Amino acid sequence: MPKLKNNIEKLFYPIGEVAKAFDVNVSLIRFWEKEFDILKPKKNKKGNRMFTKKDMDNITIIFHLVKERGFTLEGAKKKLKENKEDTINNIEIINRLKEIRSFLVELRDEL
């Protein structure tokens, strides 16, 4: 999952914070909410969307498929229906490899 402010895990994240964490517009998050039935943010009394950790995980998957891998929306929906676990595993592997790369770059710079 992208870095959130202060790396603090909350029960609910407002849509502005979600958009900032993924470096996308709020309108894109609202659009994905309409397009992907796995996104179901709660709404407070004012009607503001409040995203849970599960929603954030699902946005991470959607972001990975659409923005990083270049899937169309229909392709991403199909991939989520057919094999969501495979996508989650790929994201975890990619994130771990990024961490390793970062560590190695830091190590190289120190030498």
Backbone atoms as SQL, in Angstrom:
CREATE TABLE atoms (id INTEGER PRIMARY KEY, chain TEXT, resi INTEGER, resn TEXT, atom TEXT, x REAL, y REAL, z REAL);
INSERT INTO atoms VALUES
  (1, 'A', 1, 'MET', 'N', 0.843, -1.173, 0.000),
  (2, 'A', 1, 'MET', 'CA', 0.000, 0.000, 0.000),
  (3, 'A', 1, 'MET', 'C', 0.891, 1.240, 0.000),
  (4, 'A', 2, 'PRO', 'N', 0.465, 2.297, -0.661),
  (5, 'A', 2, 'PRO', 'CA', 1.253, 3.524, -0.662),
  (6, 'A', 2, 'PRO', 'C', 1.428, 4.074, 0.745),
  (7, 'A', 3, 'LYS', 'N', 2.402, 4.944, 0.873),
  (8, 'A', 3, 'LYS', 'CA', 2.692, 5.541, 2.172),
  (9, 'A', 3, 'LYS', 'C', 1.595, 6.522, 2.565),
  (10, 'A', 4, 'LEU', 'N', 1.096, 6.366, 3.761),
  (11, 'A', 4, 'LEU', 'CA', 0.119, 7.286, 4.303),
  (12, 'A', 4, 'LEU', 'C', 0.815, 8.227, 5.266),
  (13, 'A', 5, 'LYS', 'N', 0.187, 9.324, 5.534),
  (14, 'A', 5, 'LYS', 'CA', 0.735, 10.325, 6.427),
  (15, 'A', 5, 'LYS', 'C', 1.099, 9.682, 7.766),
  (16, 'A', 6, 'ASN', 'N', 2.342, 9.851, 8.155),
  (17, 'A', 6, 'ASN', 'CA', 2.869, 9.351, 9.433),
  (18, 'A', 6, 'ASN', 'C', 2.827, 7.827, 9.551),
  (19, 'A', 7, 'ASN', 'N', 2.528, 7.106, 8.460),
  (20, 'A', 7, 'ASN', 'CA', 2.448, 5.644, 8.471),
  (21, 'A', 7, 'ASN', 'C', 1.531, 5.117, 9.570),
  (22, 'A', 8, 'ILE', 'N', 0.546, 5.892, 9.961),
  (23, 'A', 8, 'ILE', 'CA', -0.392, 5.492, 11.000),
  (24, 'A', 8, 'ILE', 'C', -1.574, 4.793, 10.342),
  (25, 'A', 9, 'GLU', 'N', -1.907, 3.624, 10.852),
  (26, 'A', 9, 'GLU', 'CA', -3.048, 2.906, 10.316),
  (27, 'A', 9, 'GLU', 'C', -4.291, 3.318, 11.095),
  (28, 'A', 10, 'LYS', 'N', -5.321, 3.724, 10.362),
  (29, 'A', 10, 'LYS', 'CA', -6.558, 4.194, 10.972),
  (30, 'A', 10, 'LYS', 'C', -7.684, 3.222, 10.655),
  (31, 'A', 11, 'LEU', 'N', -8.827, 3.445, 11.285),
  (32, 'A', 11, 'LEU', 'CA', -10.016, 2.665, 10.939),
  (33, 'A', 11, 'LEU', 'C', -10.605, 3.151, 9.624),
  (34, 'A', 12, 'PHE', 'N', -10.609, 4.469, 9.428),
  (35, 'A', 12, 'PHE', 'CA', -11.183, 5.056, 8.223),
  (36, 'A', 12, 'PHE', 'C', -10.268, 6.136, 7.659),
  (37, 'A', 13, 'TYR', 'N', -10.228, 6.208, 6.332),
  (38, 'A', 13, 'TYR', 'CA', -9.435, 7.210, 5.639),
  (39, 'A', 13, 'TYR', 'C', -10.369, 8.064, 4.784),
  (40, 'A', 14, 'PRO', 'N', -10.294, 9.399, 4.902),
  (41, 'A', 14, 'PRO', 'CA', -11.115, 10.246, 4.040),
  (42, 'A', 14, 'PRO', 'C', -10.615, 10.168, 2.592),
  (43, 'A', 15, 'ILE', 'N', -11.492, 10.456, 1.652),
  (44, 'A', 15, 'ILE', 'CA', -11.164, 10.282, 0.240),
  (45, 'A', 15, 'ILE', 'C', -9.972, 11.132, -0.188),
  (46, 'A', 16, 'GLY', 'N', -9.835, 12.324, 0.387),
  (47, 'A', 16, 'GLY', 'CA', -8.699, 13.183, 0.044),
  (48, 'A', 16, 'GLY', 'C', -7.375, 12.551, 0.416),
  (49, 'A', 17, 'GLU', 'N', -7.344, 11.912, 1.568),
  (50, 'A', 17, 'GLU', 'CA', -6.133, 11.232, 2.026),
  (51, 'A', 17, 'GLU', 'C', -5.834, 10.013, 1.156),
  (52, 'A', 18, 'VAL', 'N', -6.879, 9.319, 0.744),
  (53, 'A', 18, 'VAL', 'CA', -6.719, 8.153, -0.138),
  (54, 'A', 18, 'VAL', 'C', -6.125, 8.603, -1.474),
  (55, 'A', 19, 'ALA', 'N', -6.700, 9.641, -2.045),
  (56, 'A', 19, 'ALA', 'CA', -6.227, 10.148, -3.332),
  (57, 'A', 19, 'ALA', 'C', -4.767, 10.592, -3.230),
  (58, 'A', 20, 'LYS', 'N', -4.423, 11.257, -2.149),
  (59, 'A', 20, 'LYS', 'CA', -3.051, 11.730, -1.958),
  (60, 'A', 20, 'LYS', 'C', -2.082, 10.558, -1.813),
  (61, 'A', 21, 'ALA', 'N', -2.506, 9.521, -1.105),
  (62, 'A', 21, 'ALA', 'CA', -1.650, 8.347, -0.906),
  (63, 'A', 21, 'ALA', 'C', -1.317, 7.670, -2.229),
  (64, 'A', 22, 'PHE', 'N', -2.254, 7.704, -3.173),
  (65, 'A', 22, 'PHE', 'CA', -2.038, 7.061, -4.472),
  (66, 'A', 22, 'PHE', 'C', -1.612, 8.063, -5.546),
  (67, 'A', 23, 'ASP', 'N', -1.496, 9.332, -5.161),
  (68, 'A', 23, 'ASP', 'CA', -1.110, 10.401, -6.074),
  (69, 'A', 23, 'ASP', 'C', -2.032, 10.463, -7.296),
  (70, 'A', 24, 'VAL', 'N', -3.334, 10.418, -7.019),
  (71, 'A', 24, 'VAL', 'CA', -4.350, 10.532, -8.063),
  (72, 'A', 24, 'VAL', 'C', -5.390, 11.564, -7.619),
  (73, 'A', 25, 'ASN', 'N', -6.243, 11.967, -8.539),
  (74, 'A', 25, 'ASN', 'CA', -7.309, 12.899, -8.211),
  (75, 'A', 25, 'ASN', 'C', -8.419, 12.201, -7.434),
  (76, 'A', 26, 'VAL', 'N', -9.090, 12.972, -6.598),
  (77, 'A', 26, 'VAL', 'CA', -10.238, 12.464, -5.842),
  (78, 'A', 26, 'VAL', 'C', -11.295, 11.931, -6.810),
  (79, 'A', 27, 'SER', 'N', -11.446, 12.607, -7.944),
  (80, 'A', 27, 'SER', 'CA', -12.452, 12.178, -8.915),
  (81, 'A', 27, 'SER', 'C', -12.171, 10.772, -9.443),
  (82, 'A', 28, 'LEU', 'N', -10.903, 10.401, -9.556),
  (83, 'A', 28, 'LEU', 'CA', -10.563, 9.046, -10.013),
  (84, 'A', 28, 'LEU', 'C', -10.980, 8.008, -8.982),
  (85, 'A', 29, 'ILE', 'N', -10.787, 8.318, -7.712),
  (86, 'A', 29, 'ILE', 'CA', -11.208, 7.392, -6.654),
  (87, 'A', 29, 'ILE', 'C', -12.733, 7.222, -6.705),
  (88, 'A', 30, 'ARG', 'N', -13.460, 8.324, -6.863),
  (89, 'A', 30, 'ARG', 'CA', -14.926, 8.241, -6.964),
  (90, 'A', 30, 'ARG', 'C', -15.333, 7.429, -8.193),
  (91, 'A', 31, 'PHE', 'N', -14.622, 7.628, -9.299),
  (92, 'A', 31, 'PHE', 'CA', -14.909, 6.890, -10.529),
  (93, 'A', 31, 'PHE', 'C', -14.679, 5.392, -10.323),
  (94, 'A', 32, 'TRP', 'N', -13.549, 5.047, -9.719),
  (95, 'A', 32, 'TRP', 'CA', -13.268, 3.633, -9.462),
  (96, 'A', 32, 'TRP', 'C', -14.313, 3.032, -8.536),
  (97, 'A', 33, 'GLU', 'N', -14.804, 3.819, -7.598),
  (98, 'A', 33, 'GLU', 'CA', -15.845, 3.327, -6.695),
  (99, 'A', 33, 'GLU', 'C', -17.088, 2.905, -7.483),
  (100, 'A', 34, 'LYS', 'N', -17.435, 3.674, -8.505),
  (101, 'A', 34, 'LYS', 'CA', -18.594, 3.337, -9.341),
  (102, 'A', 34, 'LYS', 'C', -18.313, 2.132, -10.234),
  (103, 'A', 35, 'GLU', 'N', -17.082, 2.019, -10.700),
  (104, 'A', 35, 'GLU', 'CA', -16.720, 0.972, -11.653),
  (105, 'A', 35, 'GLU', 'C', -16.435, -0.388, -11.018),
  (106, 'A', 36, 'PHE', 'N', -15.875, -0.398, -9.829),
  (107, 'A', 36, 'PHE', 'CA', -15.448, -1.645, -9.197),
  (108, 'A', 36, 'PHE', 'C', -16.318, -1.923, -7.976),
  (109, 'A', 37, 'ASP', 'N', -17.038, -3.018, -8.022),
  (110, 'A', 37, 'ASP', 'CA', -17.950, -3.344, -6.917),
  (111, 'A', 37, 'ASP', 'C', -17.228, -3.787, -5.644),
  (112, 'A', 38, 'ILE', 'N', -15.911, -3.992, -5.711),
  (113, 'A', 38, 'ILE', 'CA', -15.175, -4.353, -4.496),
  (114, 'A', 38, 'ILE', 'C', -14.903, -3.130, -3.615),
  (115, 'A', 39, 'LEU', 'N', -15.104, -1.932, -4.155),
  (116, 'A', 39, 'LEU', 'CA', -14.929, -0.712, -3.368),
  (117, 'A', 39, 'LEU', 'C', -16.260, -0.304, -2.767),
  (118, 'A', 40, 'LYS', 'N', -16.318, -0.323, -1.467),
  (119, 'A', 40, 'LYS', 'CA', -17.552, 0.017, -0.761),
  (120, 'A', 40, 'LYS', 'C', -17.243, 0.901, 0.446),
  (121, 'A', 41, 'PRO', 'N', -16.845, 2.164, 0.192),
  (122, 'A', 41, 'PRO', 'CA', -16.539, 3.017, 1.346),
  (123, 'A', 41, 'PRO', 'C', -17.797, 3.346, 2.143),
  (124, 'A', 42, 'LYS', 'N', -17.612, 3.503, 3.427),
  (125, 'A', 42, 'LYS', 'CA', -18.717, 3.937, 4.287),
  (126, 'A', 42, 'LYS', 'C', -18.918, 5.427, 4.041),
  (127, 'A', 43, 'LYS', 'N', -20.100, 5.910, 4.385),
  (128, 'A', 43, 'LYS', 'CA', -20.348, 7.344, 4.296),
  (129, 'A', 43, 'LYS', 'C', -20.802, 7.835, 5.661),
  (130, 'A', 44, 'ASN', 'N', -20.241, 8.970, 6.071),
  (131, 'A', 44, 'ASN', 'CA', -20.634, 9.525, 7.367),
  (132, 'A', 44, 'ASN', 'C', -21.943, 10.297, 7.215),
  (133, 'A', 45, 'LYS', 'N', -22.376, 10.940, 8.277),
  (134, 'A', 45, 'LYS', 'CA', -23.663, 11.652, 8.249),
  (135, 'A', 45, 'LYS', 'C', -23.698, 12.760, 7.203),
  (136, 'A', 46, 'LYS', 'N', -22.548, 13.328, 6.921),
  (137, 'A', 46, 'LYS', 'CA', -22.464, 14.385, 5.901),
  (138, 'A', 46, 'LYS', 'C', -22.416, 13.814, 4.488),
  (139, 'A', 47, 'GLY', 'N', -22.231, 12.519, 4.375),
  (140, 'A', 47, 'GLY', 'CA', -22.129, 11.883, 3.067),
  (141, 'A', 47, 'GLY', 'C', -20.710, 11.756, 2.551),
  (142, 'A', 48, 'ASN', 'N', -19.731, 12.081, 3.393),
  (143, 'A', 48, 'ASN', 'CA', -18.327, 11.960, 2.995),
  (144, 'A', 48, 'ASN', 'C', -17.915, 10.493, 2.998),
  (145, 'A', 49, 'ARG', 'N', -17.169, 10.115, 1.982),
  (146, 'A', 49, 'ARG', 'CA', -16.692, 8.739, 1.892),
  (147, 'A', 49, 'ARG', 'C', -15.564, 8.506, 2.894),
  (148, 'A', 50, 'MET', 'N', -15.655, 7.380, 3.570),
  (149, 'A', 50, 'MET', 'CA', -14.630, 6.990, 4.537),
  (150, 'A', 50, 'MET', 'C', -14.196, 5.566, 4.185),
  (151, 'A', 51, 'PHE', 'N', -12.959, 5.430, 3.769),
  (152, 'A', 51, 'PHE', 'CA', -12.443, 4.161, 3.280),
  (153, 'A', 51, 'PHE', 'C', -11.796, 3.361, 4.406),
  (154, 'A', 52, 'THR', 'N', -12.063, 2.057, 4.416),
  (155, 'A', 52, 'THR', 'CA', -11.480, 1.154, 5.407),
  (156, 'A', 52, 'THR', 'C', -10.142, 0.620, 4.894),
  (157, 'A', 53, 'LYS', 'N', -9.450, -0.126, 5.744),
  (158, 'A', 53, 'LYS', 'CA', -8.194, -0.776, 5.333),
  (159, 'A', 53, 'LYS', 'C', -8.449, -1.723, 4.165),
  (160, 'A', 54, 'LYS', 'N', -9.574, -2.436, 4.195),
  (161, 'A', 54, 'LYS', 'CA', -9.919, -3.347, 3.100),
  (162, 'A', 54, 'LYS', 'C', -10.111, -2.571, 1.799),
  (163, 'A', 55, 'ASP', 'N', -10.785, -1.413, 1.879),
  (164, 'A', 55, 'ASP', 'CA', -10.942, -0.570, 0.690),
  (165, 'A', 55, 'ASP', 'C', -9.582, -0.130, 0.164),
  (166, 'A', 56, 'MET', 'N', -8.696, 0.246, 1.076),
  (167, 'A', 56, 'MET', 'CA', -7.354, 0.682, 0.672),
  (168, 'A', 56, 'MET', 'C', -6.601, -0.457, -0.020),
  (169, 'A', 57, 'ASP', 'N', -6.746, -1.657, 0.508),
  (170, 'A', 57, 'ASP', 'CA', -6.108, -2.814, -0.125),
  (171, 'A', 57, 'ASP', 'C', -6.674, -3.036, -1.528),
  (172, 'A', 58, 'ASN', 'N', -7.985, -2.894, -1.671),
  (173, 'A', 58, 'ASN', 'CA', -8.610, -3.069, -2.977),
  (174, 'A', 58, 'ASN', 'C', -8.199, -1.964, -3.951),
  (175, 'A', 59, 'ILE', 'N', -8.061, -0.743, -3.464),
  (176, 'A', 59, 'ILE', 'CA', -7.589, 0.344, -4.332),
  (177, 'A', 59, 'ILE', 'C', -6.162, 0.075, -4.773),
  (178, 'A', 60, 'THR', 'N', -5.358, -0.487, -3.874),
  (179, 'A', 60, 'THR', 'CA', -3.985, -0.853, -4.235),
  (180, 'A', 60, 'THR', 'C', -3.990, -1.840, -5.391),
  (181, 'A', 61, 'ILE', 'N', -4.871, -2.808, -5.351),
  (182, 'A', 61, 'ILE', 'CA', -4.962, -3.798, -6.420),
  (183, 'A', 61, 'ILE', 'C', -5.409, -3.128, -7.718),
  (184, 'A', 62, 'ILE', 'N', -6.446, -2.308, -7.641),
  (185, 'A', 62, 'ILE', 'CA', -6.947, -1.610, -8.835),
  (186, 'A', 62, 'ILE', 'C', -5.864, -0.710, -9.398),
  (187, 'A', 63, 'PHE', 'N', -5.190, 0.047, -8.542),
  (188, 'A', 63, 'PHE', 'CA', -4.114, 0.940, -8.974),
  (189, 'A', 63, 'PHE', 'C', -3.024, 0.149, -9.688),
  (190, 'A', 64, 'HIS', 'N', -2.639, -0.973, -9.098),
  (191, 'A', 64, 'HIS', 'CA', -1.602, -1.814, -9.691),
  (192, 'A', 64, 'HIS', 'C', -2.007, -2.277, -11.094),
  (193, 'A', 65, 'LEU', 'N', -3.229, -2.768, -11.217),
  (194, 'A', 65, 'LEU', 'CA', -3.672, -3.285, -12.513),
  (195, 'A', 65, 'LEU', 'C', -3.811, -2.180, -13.558),
  (196, 'A', 66, 'VAL', 'N', -4.449, -1.079, -13.176),
  (197, 'A', 66, 'VAL', 'CA', -4.766, -0.028, -14.151),
  (198, 'A', 66, 'VAL', 'C', -3.582, 0.900, -14.413),
  (199, 'A', 67, 'LYS', 'N', -2.964, 1.385, -13.371),
  (200, 'A', 67, 'LYS', 'CA', -1.905, 2.390, -13.538),
  (201, 'A', 67, 'LYS', 'C', -0.520, 1.798, -13.763),
  (202, 'A', 68, 'GLU', 'N', -0.203, 0.710, -13.070),
  (203, 'A', 68, 'GLU', 'CA', 1.140, 0.147, -13.192),
  (204, 'A', 68, 'GLU', 'C', 1.251, -0.899, -14.301),
  (205, 'A', 69, 'ARG', 'N', 0.218, -1.691, -14.474),
  (206, 'A', 69, 'ARG', 'CA', 0.286, -2.749, -15.491),
  (207, 'A', 69, 'ARG', 'C', -0.430, -2.380, -16.782),
  (208, 'A', 70, 'GLY', 'N', -1.191, -1.275, -16.780),
  (209, 'A', 70, 'GLY', 'CA', -1.811, -0.784, -18.007),
  (210, 'A', 70, 'GLY', 'C', -3.071, -1.515, -18.439),
  (211, 'A', 71, 'PHE', 'N', -3.743, -2.179, -17.516),
  (212, 'A', 71, 'PHE', 'CA', -4.987, -2.859, -17.849),
  (213, 'A', 71, 'PHE', 'C', -6.073, -1.828, -18.162),
  (214, 'A', 72, 'THR', 'N', -6.997, -2.187, -19.049),
  (215, 'A', 72, 'THR', 'CA', -8.204, -1.386, -19.218),
  (216, 'A', 72, 'THR', 'C', -9.087, -1.650, -18.004),
  (217, 'A', 73, 'LEU', 'N', -10.103, -0.823, -17.825),
  (218, 'A', 73, 'LEU', 'CA', -11.013, -1.058, -16.696),
  (219, 'A', 73, 'LEU', 'C', -11.683, -2.416, -16.819),
  (220, 'A', 74, 'GLU', 'N', -12.120, -2.750, -18.023),
  (221, 'A', 74, 'GLU', 'CA', -12.760, -4.054, -18.230),
  (222, 'A', 74, 'GLU', 'C', -11.778, -5.189, -17.982),
  (223, 'A', 75, 'GLY', 'N', -10.545, -5.019, -18.426),
  (224, 'A', 75, 'GLY', 'CA', -9.520, -6.032, -18.186),
  (225, 'A', 75, 'GLY', 'C', -9.230, -6.211, -16.712),
  (226, 'A', 76, 'ALA', 'N', -9.178, -5.095, -15.988),
  (227, 'A', 76, 'ALA', 'CA', -8.936, -5.157, -14.541),
  (228, 'A', 76, 'ALA', 'C', -10.088, -5.844, -13.829),
  (229, 'A', 77, 'LYS', 'N', -11.322, -5.520, -14.227),
  (230, 'A', 77, 'LYS', 'CA', -12.495, -6.172, -13.615),
  (231, 'A', 77, 'LYS', 'C', -12.452, -7.677, -13.850),
  (232, 'A', 78, 'LYS', 'N', -12.107, -8.062, -15.070),
  (233, 'A', 78, 'LYS', 'CA', -12.044, -9.479, -15.414),
  (234, 'A', 78, 'LYS', 'C', -10.953, -10.184, -14.594),
  (235, 'A', 79, 'LYS', 'N', -9.801, -9.551, -14.489),
  (236, 'A', 79, 'LYS', 'CA', -8.683, -10.124, -13.725),
  (237, 'A', 79, 'LYS', 'C', -9.067, -10.297, -12.250),
  (238, 'A', 80, 'LEU', 'N', -9.771, -9.318, -11.699),
  (239, 'A', 80, 'LEU', 'CA', -10.199, -9.399, -10.299),
  (240, 'A', 80, 'LEU', 'C', -11.194, -10.532, -10.086),
  (241, 'A', 81, 'LYS', 'N', -12.074, -10.748, -11.039),
  (242, 'A', 81, 'LYS', 'CA', -13.056, -11.828, -10.916),
  (243, 'A', 81, 'LYS', 'C', -12.398, -13.188, -11.075),
  (244, 'A', 82, 'GLU', 'N', -11.466, -13.278, -12.029),
  (245, 'A', 82, 'GLU', 'CA', -10.856, -14.569, -12.334),
  (246, 'A', 82, 'GLU', 'C', -9.804, -14.988, -11.325),
  (247, 'A', 83, 'ASN', 'N', -8.933, -14.055, -10.943),
  (248, 'A', 83, 'ASN', 'CA', -7.804, -14.461, -10.111),
  (249, 'A', 83, 'ASN', 'C', -7.272, -13.313, -9.274),
  (250, 'A', 84, 'LYS', 'N', -8.037, -12.887, -8.306),
  (251, 'A', 84, 'LYS', 'CA', -7.645, -11.777, -7.434),
  (252, 'A', 84, 'LYS', 'C', -6.413, -12.140, -6.604),
  (253, 'A', 85, 'GLU', 'N', -6.349, -13.370, -6.115),
  (254, 'A', 85, 'GLU', 'CA', -5.225, -13.796, -5.272),
  (255, 'A', 85, 'GLU', 'C', -3.887, -13.712, -6.012),
  (256, 'A', 86, 'ASP', 'N', -3.896, -14.081, -7.293),
  (257, 'A', 86, 'ASP', 'CA', -2.680, -14.006, -8.099),
  (258, 'A', 86, 'ASP', 'C', -2.194, -12.562, -8.179),
  (259, 'A', 87, 'THR', 'N', -3.116, -11.643, -8.355),
  (260, 'A', 87, 'THR', 'CA', -2.770, -10.222, -8.428),
  (261, 'A', 87, 'THR', 'C', -2.214, -9.741, -7.095),
  (262, 'A', 88, 'ILE', 'N', -2.833, -10.136, -6.007),
  (263, 'A', 88, 'ILE', 'CA', -2.356, -9.747, -4.670),
  (264, 'A', 88, 'ILE', 'C', -0.942, -10.273, -4.451),
  (265, 'A', 89, 'ASN', 'N', -0.699, -11.518, -4.830),
  (266, 'A', 89, 'ASN', 'CA', 0.641, -12.097, -4.683),
  (267, 'A', 89, 'ASN', 'C', 1.665, -11.333, -5.506),
  (268, 'A', 90, 'ASN', 'N', 1.291, -10.963, -6.740),
  (269, 'A', 90, 'ASN', 'CA', 2.203, -10.199, -7.589),
  (270, 'A', 90, 'ASN', 'C', 2.537, -8.850, -6.968),
  (271, 'A', 91, 'ILE', 'N', 1.547, -8.182, -6.406),
  (272, 'A', 91, 'ILE', 'CA', 1.777, -6.881, -5.762),
  (273, 'A', 91, 'ILE', 'C', 2.736, -7.041, -4.592),
  (274, 'A', 92, 'GLU', 'N', 2.524, -8.082, -3.790),
  (275, 'A', 92, 'GLU', 'CA', 3.397, -8.321, -2.643),
  (276, 'A', 92, 'GLU', 'C', 4.834, -8.601, -3.085),
  (277, 'A', 93, 'ILE', 'N', 4.990, -9.369, -4.145),
  (278, 'A', 93, 'ILE', 'CA', 6.328, -9.669, -4.669),
  (279, 'A', 93, 'ILE', 'C', 6.988, -8.397, -5.175),
  (280, 'A', 94, 'ILE', 'N', 6.256, -7.598, -5.926),
  (281, 'A', 94, 'ILE', 'CA', 6.802, -6.345, -6.465),
  (282, 'A', 94, 'ILE', 'C', 7.212, -5.417, -5.332),
  (283, 'A', 95, 'ASN', 'N', 6.361, -5.294, -4.325),
  (284, 'A', 95, 'ASN', 'CA', 6.690, -4.417, -3.195),
  (285, 'A', 95, 'ASN', 'C', 7.932, -4.904, -2.460),
  (286, 'A', 96, 'ARG', 'N', 8.047, -6.201, -2.282),
  (287, 'A', 96, 'ARG', 'CA', 9.216, -6.763, -1.603),
  (288, 'A', 96, 'ARG', 'C', 10.480, -6.524, -2.425),
  (289, 'A', 97, 'LEU', 'N', 10.389, -6.699, -3.737),
  (290, 'A', 97, 'LEU', 'CA', 11.539, -6.446, -4.606),
  (291, 'A', 97, 'LEU', 'C', 11.944, -4.967, -4.567),
  (292, 'A', 98, 'LYS', 'N', 10.957, -4.074, -4.500),
  (293, 'A', 98, 'LYS', 'CA', 11.260, -2.639, -4.388),
  (294, 'A', 98, 'LYS', 'C', 12.001, -2.348, -3.081),
  (295, 'A', 99, 'GLU', 'N', 11.565, -2.994, -1.994),
  (296, 'A', 99, 'GLU', 'CA', 12.233, -2.816, -0.705),
  (297, 'A', 99, 'GLU', 'C', 13.685, -3.310, -0.783),
  (298, 'A', 100, 'ILE', 'N', 13.895, -4.450, -1.399),
  (299, 'A', 100, 'ILE', 'CA', 15.239, -5.019, -1.529),
  (300, 'A', 100, 'ILE', 'C', 16.114, -4.094, -2.370),
  (301, 'A', 101, 'ARG', 'N', 15.550, -3.608, -3.470),
  (302, 'A', 101, 'ARG', 'CA', 16.302, -2.698, -4.333),
  (303, 'A', 101, 'ARG', 'C', 16.692, -1.435, -3.575),
  (304, 'A', 102, 'SER', 'N', 15.756, -0.892, -2.843),
  (305, 'A', 102, 'SER', 'CA', 16.021, 0.314, -2.056),
  (306, 'A', 102, 'SER', 'C', 17.139, 0.066, -1.052),
  (307, 'A', 103, 'PHE', 'N', 17.084, -1.077, -0.389),
  (308, 'A', 103, 'PHE', 'CA', 18.121, -1.439, 0.566),
  (309, 'A', 103, 'PHE', 'C', 19.478, -1.551, -0.120),
  (310, 'A', 104, 'LEU', 'N', 19.515, -2.206, -1.281),
  (311, 'A', 104, 'LEU', 'CA', 20.780, -2.387, -1.992),
  (312, 'A', 104, 'LEU', 'C', 21.341, -1.057, -2.489),
  (313, 'A', 105, 'VAL', 'N', 20.483, -0.162, -2.956),
  (314, 'A', 105, 'VAL', 'CA', 20.927, 1.153, -3.406),
  (315, 'A', 105, 'VAL', 'C', 21.501, 1.926, -2.230),
  (316, 'A', 106, 'GLU', 'N', 20.830, 1.864, -1.098),
  (317, 'A', 106, 'GLU', 'CA', 21.306, 2.535, 0.116),
  (318, 'A', 106, 'GLU', 'C', 22.647, 1.961, 0.551),
  (319, 'A', 107, 'LEU', 'N', 22.772, 0.654, 0.483),
  (320, 'A', 107, 'LEU', 'CA', 24.023, -0.014, 0.848),
  (321, 'A', 107, 'LEU', 'C', 25.147, 0.401, -0.091),
  (322, 'A', 108, 'ARG', 'N', 24.862, 0.452, -1.381),
  (323, 'A', 108, 'ARG', 'CA', 25.858, 0.853, -2.373),
  (324, 'A', 108, 'ARG', 'C', 26.330, 2.286, -2.105),
  (325, 'A', 109, 'ASP', 'N', 25.395, 3.163, -1.796),
  (326, 'A', 109, 'ASP', 'CA', 25.730, 4.561, -1.546),
  (327, 'A', 109, 'ASP', 'C', 26.602, 4.731, -0.302),
  (328, 'A', 110, 'GLU', 'N', 26.425, 3.827, 0.665),
  (329, 'A', 110, 'GLU', 'CA', 27.232, 3.907, 1.879),
  (330, 'A', 110, 'GLU', 'C', 28.653, 3.397, 1.673),
  (331, 'A', 111, 'LEU', 'N', 28.852, 2.577, 0.657),
  (332, 'A', 111, 'LEU', 'CA', 30.193, 2.010, 0.408),
  (333, 'A', 111, 'LEU', 'C', 31.098, 2.933, -0.308);
